[in-house]
Amino acid sequence: MPYRSGSRSLAHPADRSRSLSRTRAISLGTIAFLTVAGFVAGLCFLHLWQTTRIHELTASVQSATEVLADVEGVNRVLEFQIEQAFSLERVARIARDRLGMIEPTVVHYVPLTADETD
């Protein structure tokens, strides 16, 4: 049988083990690369998710701040209306206009002595 250099059946056993070890080394290298690439991709997706969540929360805080400013403005208006509704000038005006009350006149008090109280 003539020797052919490309024939697998006549290849040296040491060459066969080298090709198997290269195949294993390539597959281990590929696995390592894929593992690292998967880890890096996971970190990238984590960063994107966190950035998106931060933007959502920032928008939510800004919206809540605007609502708070509106509510505080309404609160100030209501406090002003309450102060005006219970002011002494308004109560006196209502007493005069609606109830017909008049301003008190000057009342002179005569002090009594202790002997006269019996």
TIFIZA-445171 format. One line per 2 residues: number of its first residue (from 1); for each residue x, y, z of N, C-alpha, C, CB. Coordinates in pm, 1 decimal. Atoms other than C-alpha are relative to their C-alpha. Glycine has a CB too. Layout:
# TIFIZA-445171
NUM) X,Y,Z,X,Y,Z,X,Y,Z,X,Y,Z ~ ...
***
This chain:
# TIFIZA-445171
1) 85.2,-115.4,0.0,0.0,0.0,0.0,91.0,123.1,0.0,-97.6,-1.0,122.3 ~ -85.7,-118.0,7.3,152.8,329.4,-101.5,-34.2,99.2,111.3,-13.5,67.5,-137.4
3) 16.0,-97.2,-108.2,200.0,599.2,161.4,-53.9,129.5,-57.3,134.3,24.6,74.0 ~ 53.3,-130.4,37.9,-19.0,905.3,122.9,7.9,91.4,121.4,-147.1,-11.4,-52.7
5) -19.0,-92.9,-111.8,51.7,1207.0,333.7,-133.0,51.7,54.5,86.7,117.5,-43.7 ~ 128.6,-51.9,-43.6,-311.7,1312.1,350.7,-89.1,-106.4,59.3,-69.8,65.3,-114.0
7) 84.2,108.3,-48.2,-440.9,974.7,463.0,-5.7,1.9,151.8,51.7,-135.4,-50.1 ~ 17.7,-1.5,-144.8,-582.4,963.2,812.2,35.4,-135.1,60.8,-143.8,37.7,35.7
9) -25.4,132.5,-55.1,-539.5,595.0,852.3,147.1,-22.6,27.8,-50.8,-106.1,-93.9 ~ -142.4,20.1,-19.6,-163.8,620.0,829.3,62.8,112.2,81.0,69.3,-12.0,-133.3
11) -54.2,-112.1,-76.3,-128.1,936.0,1042.9,61.2,-51.0,127.7,-108.3,104.5,30.3 ~ -70.7,34.8,-121.8,101.1,917.7,1335.6,-90.4,25.3,120.5,131.4,80.5,11.9
13) 87.7,-18.9,-116.2,-80.1,874.1,1672.6,27.7,128.2,76.9,13.5,-116.5,92.8 ~ -32.5,-124.4,-71.4,101.3,1173.5,1825.2,-65.0,119.0,-68.9,153.1,20.3,8.1
15) 66.9,-107.4,73.5,-34.9,1394.0,1547.1,-149.5,3.1,30.5,22.5,-16.6,-150.8 ~ 142.5,8.2,-30.8,-383.5,1271.2,1622.9,-28.8,61.7,137.6,-47.6,-147.1,-4.2
17) 21.2,-56.8,-133.8,-352.5,1363.9,1995.3,20.0,150.4,-1.5,94.9,-64.4,101.9 ~ -20.1,-144.6,10.5,-219.9,1709.5,1899.7,-122.8,67.7,-60.6,124.8,30.9,-84.5
19) 118.3,-59.5,61.2,-518.6,1774.1,1676.8,-118.1,-3.2,96.0,-35.5,-72.8,-129.9 ~ 105.1,4.4,-101.4,-754.0,1660.9,1955.5,22.5,106.5,106.5,-6.1,-138.6,64.6
21) -27.5,-101.3,-102.2,-579.2,1887.1,2207.6,-23.3,139.8,-55.7,144.3,-13.1,51.9 ~ 30.5,-129.6,60.9,-601.3,2178.2,1961.0,-149.9,22.7,-5.7,59.9,9.1,-140.7
23) 144.9,-10.9,4.6,-970.1,2108.8,1917.9,-53.6,32.5,138.0,-63.0,-129.2,-53.1 ~ 43.1,-29.3,-137.3,-1014.7,2104.3,2294.9,43.4,139.7,41.7,56.8,-104.0,97.9
25) -48.5,-134.1,-35.5,-803.4,2418.2,2336.2,-84.1,105.9,-68.7,148.6,16.9,-38.5 ~ 83.6,-96.2,72.1,-1007.1,2598.7,2073.9,-138.8,4.6,62.8,-9.6,-36.7,-150.4
27) 133.0,-0.4,-59.6,-1331.8,2489.5,2230.0,2.4,60.4,140.4,-56.2,-142.0,4.9 ~ -11.0,-62.9,-132.0,-1212.8,2588.4,2580.3,20.0,150.2,-14.1,116.2,-61.9,80.3
29) -18.9,-142.9,25.1,-1094.8,2921.3,2444.0,-128.5,65.0,-45.0,108.1,22.3,-104.1 ~ 128.2,-52.2,46.1,-1425.7,2967.8,2268.6,-98.3,11.9,115.4,-58.0,-89.5,-109.5
31) 89.0,-3.1,-117.2,-1613.9,2882.8,2585.9,38.6,114.5,92.9,5.0,-134.7,76.4 ~ -46.5,-109.5,-85.7,-1400.0,3124.5,2786.0,-38.4,134.5,-60.9,153.1,-7.9,20.7
33) 35.4,-124.6,66.8,-1454.1,3397.0,2526.6,-149.7,27.3,10.0,43.0,-4.3,-146.7 ~ 144.6,-17.3,-7.8,-1828.1,3339.2,2520.1,-45.0,33.7,141.3,-70.6,-125.4,-48.1
35) 33.5,-29.9,-139.0,-1841.4,3342.8,2898.7,31.3,145.8,33.2,76.5,-93.7,95.0 ~ -38.6,-139.9,-25.5,-1653.2,3672.2,2917.7,-90.9,94.3,-78.0,148.5,24.3,-38.7
37) 87.8,-84.7,80.5,-1860.1,3816.7,2633.2,-139.9,6.5,59.6,-6.6,-51.6,-143.5 ~ 131.4,0.6,-65.2,-2181.1,3709.8,2806.6,-0.7,85.0,125.8,-41.5,-142.4,34.0
39) -9.9,-79.4,-122.5,-2063.7,3867.2,3132.2,3.3,149.0,-33.6,125.8,-39.9,80.8 ~ -8.9,-141.4,41.3,-1973.8,4194.5,2957.5,-134.9,47.2,-54.0,111.1,19.4,-107.9
41) 131.6,-37.4,51.5,-2305.7,4195.3,2772.4,-99.7,16.8,114.2,-50.8,-105.4,-99.8 ~ 87.5,-13.2,-116.5,-2486.0,4137.4,3101.0,23.7,129.6,74.9,19.7,-116.8,93.7
43) -31.3,-127.0,-66.2,-2303.9,4430.6,3258.5,-50.2,119.0,-81.1,150.8,12.4,22.5 ~ 50.3,-108.4,85.1,-2395.0,4648.5,2959.7,-151.8,14.1,13.9,37.6,-25.4,-147.6
45) 145.1,-5.7,-16.5,-2762.8,4556.6,2988.8,-37.7,50.6,138.5,-61.8,-137.7,-24.0 ~ 25.5,-50.3,-135.4,-2749.8,4619.5,3364.2,17.6,150.9,4.3,93.9,-67.6,102.2
47) -24.1,-145.0,3.3,-2601.9,4964.1,3301.6,-113.4,72.5,-72.9,135.1,30.6,-68.5 ~ 110.5,-61.6,73.9,-2868.7,5044.2,3041.9,-128.6,0.9,81.1,-22.7,-73.1,-131.5
49) 122.0,7.6,-81.6,-3147.8,4927.4,3273.3,5.6,101.3,113.2,-19.1,-142.2,56.8 ~ -12.4,-94.7,-110.2,-3012.8,5132.3,3564.4,-13.2,144.1,-49.3,133.8,-19.1,71.6
51) 9.8,-135.6,55.1,-2976.8,5442.4,3347.0,-144.0,33.4,-34.7,88.9,14.7,-124.4 ~ 140.8,-21.2,33.7,-3330.5,5403.0,3216.5,-83.4,19.5,125.6,-54.2,-117.8,-81.4
53) 75.6,-10.2,-126.0,-3465.9,5352.5,3568.7,27.3,133.8,69.0,36.3,-116.9,94.9 ~ -34.1,-129.4,-60.4,-3280.3,5661.2,3694.3,-74.1,112.4,-71.7,153.0,24.7,-5.1
55) 73.0,-102.8,74.9,-3433.1,5870.4,3414.1,-149.4,-4.0,32.5,21.5,-18.6,-151.3 ~ 142.2,11.3,-35.8,-3780.9,5735.6,3496.2,-25.3,58.7,137.6,-45.7,-147.1,-3.7
57) 19.0,-51.3,-135.7,-3739.5,5813.4,3866.0,21.3,151.1,6.1,95.3,-70.1,96.9 ~ -22.3,-144.8,4.0,-3602.2,6160.1,3790.9,-123.1,71.2,-55.1,124.1,33.7,-85.5
59) 122.1,-58.3,56.0,-3905.9,6234.6,3573.9,-114.4,-6.6,100.4,-39.4,-72.1,-129.6 ~ 105.0,14.6,-100.9,-4133.0,6104.5,3849.2,17.7,102.2,112.1,0.6,-142.6,57.7
61) -26.9,-99.3,-104.8,-3965.1,6326.0,4109.4,-34.0,139.6,-49.3,147.5,-6.1,44.6 ~ 30.8,-132.0,55.7,-3993.8,6628.1,3881.2,-151.2,21.6,-8.5,63.8,15.8,-139.4
63) 145.3,-9.5,7.4,-4362.9,6558.0,3824.5,-60.0,20.6,138.3,-58.7,-125.5,-64.9 ~ 49.9,-14.1,-137.1,-4423.1,6518.3,4198.1,32.9,138.5,55.4,59.9,-109.2,90.9
65) -37.3,-134.8,-45.3,-4237.6,6846.2,4262.7,-93.5,104.6,-58.9,145.7,32.0,-38.6 ~ 94.6,-94.0,62.8,-4462.2,7027.8,4014.2,-137.5,-9.1,64.9,-11.7,-27.7,-151.2
67) 129.6,17.1,-67.0,-4774.5,6881.4,4176.3,5.3,62.8,138.6,-38.1,-150.3,10.0 ~ -15.2,-58.6,-133.9,-4642.1,6983.4,4519.3,-5.4,152.1,-6.6,132.6,-45.4,64.2
69) 3.3,-146.5,14.5,-4585.9,7340.9,4398.3,-142.3,47.8,-25.2,92.5,45.8,-115.1 ~ 140.2,-37.0,25.7,-4943.6,7353.6,4264.7,-83.8,-9.7,126.9,-60.3,-89.9,-109.2
71) 76.9,19.0,-123.6,-5086.8,7219.3,4590.8,36.5,106.0,103.1,24.2,-140.6,57.8 ~ -39.7,-104.9,-93.7,-4881.8,7466.2,4796.0,-60.7,134.5,-40.0,153.3,10.9,6.7
73) 64.3,-123.8,45.9,-5016.6,7751.6,4579.8,-146.9,3.4,37.9,14.6,14.9,-151.1 ~ 141.4,7.7,-40.1,-5375.0,7637.0,4638.3,-12.2,16.5,151.6,-63.0,-135.4,-45.1
75) 2.2,-10.2,-146.3,-5296.8,7604.8,5009.5,17.0,145.5,44.8,111.0,-87.8,61.7 ~ -18.3,-141.3,-35.0,-5169.7,7964.3,5024.2,-126.4,81.2,-28.3,118.6,59.2,-77.6
77) 123.8,-71.3,34.0,-5485.7,8091.0,4849.9,-107.3,-29.6,103.6,-49.4,-39.6,-141.3 ~ 101.3,37.3,-99.7,-5707.7,7898.4,5091.6,29.7,60.9,136.3,-8.6,-151.7,12.4
79) -35.1,-63.2,-127.4,-5514.8,8025.1,5395.1,-34.5,148.9,-1.6,149.7,-19.4,30.3 ~ 34.1,-141.6,11.5,-5558.7,8382.5,5268.4,-150.8,19.5,10.5,52.2,57.6,-132.7
81) 145.8,-10.5,-7.9,-5932.7,8326.8,5220.7,-50.4,-25.6,141.7,-65.4,-98.1,-96.9 ~ 39.7,27.1,-139.1,-5962.5,8179.6,5571.3,31.3,119.8,88.0,71.6,-125.8,54.2
83) -36.3,-117.6,-79.8,-5775.9,8476.9,5719.7,-97.5,114.7,-25.2,144.0,44.8,-32.1 ~ 95.0,-106.6,29.7,-6007.9,8717.5,5541.1,-138.5,-32.4,55.2,-7.7,23.6,-150.6
85) 134.0,36.6,-46.4,-6320.4,8522.4,5636.4,-14.5,20.2,150.5,-30.7,-145.3,-36.1 ~ 9.2,-11.1,-145.6,-6240.4,8534.5,6008.1,67.7,125.7,53.8,61.4,-122.0,64.7
87) -61.5,-123.5,-48.3,-6088.3,8881.8,6024.9,-102.1,79.2,82.2,53.2,85.6,-119.0 ~ 87.7,-77.4,-88.5,-6228.9,9118.0,6287.4,-77.5,105.4,-78.0,81.7,66.9,111.3
89) 69.4,-100.6,79.1,-6315.3,9379.8,6026.8,-121.1,-61.7,-70.9,96.0,63.4,-102.7 ~ 110.8,66.1,69.8,-6531.7,9134.2,5832.9,-111.0,-37.3,98.4,50.0,-126.0,-74.2
91) 100.8,36.7,-100.4,-6704.6,9008.5,6147.4,-76.4,123.8,44.4,66.0,-69.3,122.1 ~ 66.6,-123.9,-40.6,-6777.2,9368.3,6253.0,-92.7,50.6,-110.6,104.2,107.9,35.7
93) 84.3,-44.9,111.4,-6912.1,9455.9,5906.1,-125.7,-85.7,-11.7,78.7,-4.0,-132.1 ~ 116.6,88.6,6.4,-7139.8,9149.1,5901.3,-94.2,28.8,117.2,44.2,-149.0,1.3
95) 83.9,-29.8,-116.6,-7260.5,9234.0,6252.3,-80.5,128.2,-22.2,86.8,13.0,126.9 ~ 72.4,-125.3,25.6,-7352.1,9586.8,6143.2,-101.3,-15.1,-112.5,98.1,111.7,-34.0
97) 85.4,4.2,119.4,-7496.4,9505.9,5798.6,-112.6,-101.7,13.3,83.5,-32.4,-122.9 ~ 100.9,105.6,0.3,-7679.6,9179.2,5849.0,-78.5,-10.0,130.6,65.6,-131.6,-28.3
99) 66.1,19.6,-129.0,-7755.9,9174.9,6217.5,-50.4,130.5,61.7,94.9,-67.6,95.9 ~ 50.1,-128.5,-48.1,-7821.3,9545.3,6266.4,64.3,45.4,129.1,-147.2,-7.3,18.9
101) -68.0,-42.6,-122.4,-7576.5,9586.5,6550.1,65.0,135.5,-22.4,105.8,-104.4,44.1 ~ -63.1,-131.2,9.1,-7426.4,9924.4,6627.9,126.0,-1.2,85.3,-97.4,113.1,45.4
103) -122.1,-13.1,-79.5,-7096.2,10035.4,6767.7,-39.7,39.5,142.6,98.4,106.0,-63.0 ~ 37.6,-35.3,-137.9,-7102.4,10056.7,7144.2,29.6,147.3,28.2,75.1,-89.5,101.4
105) -22.2,-139.3,-40.4,-7137.6,10398.2,7293.7,88.4,-1.7,122.7,-135.3,75.2,28.6 ~ -87.1,-9.9,-116.7,-6919.2,10524.1,7569.5,-83.9,-24.6,124.1,70.9,138.9,6.8
107) 71.8,35.0,-121.8,-7033.6,10371.7,7893.8,83.0,49.8,117.0,-26.5,-154.7,9.8 ~ -68.6,-51.4,-118.7,-6949.2,10543.7,8215.4,-31.2,-92.3,115.2,-42.4,146.7,32.8
109) 16.1,87.5,-116.8,-6896.9,10316.4,8506.9,21.6,82.0,125.1,98.8,-120.3,-4.6 ~ -13.1,-66.8,-129.0,-6946.0,10437.5,8857.6,50.8,-104.2,97.1,-136.1,63.5,48.4
111) -53.5,99.5,-92.6,-6725.2,10254.7,9099.7,-77.8,0.1,130.7,148.3,26.1,27.1 ~ 71.7,14.2,-127.0,-6896.9,10124.0,9406.5,102.5,-28.5,109.1,-108.2,-114.1,-7.3
113) -88.2,30.1,-112.2,-6735.8,10115.7,9743.8,-47.0,-127.1,66.7,4.1,116.6,101.2 ~ 32.9,127.8,-64.1,-6737.9,9805.2,9954.2,-119.7,14.3,94.3,121.5,-53.7,77.4
115) 113.3,-18.2,-91.6,-6993.9,9956.3,10198.4,-130.9,-0.8,-77.0,14.2,131.5,79.1 ~ 122.1,-12.4,76.9,-7249.4,10014.7,9923.9,-43.7,-134.2,-64.2,19.0,105.8,-107.6
117) 34.9,127.2,62.5,-7243.7,9654.7,9792.4,-88.0,-86.3,86.3,123.2,-75.2,-34.5 ~ 83.2,82.7,-90.5,-7427.1,9515.7,10097.0,-141.7,23.6,-21.4,31.5,25.5,142.7
***
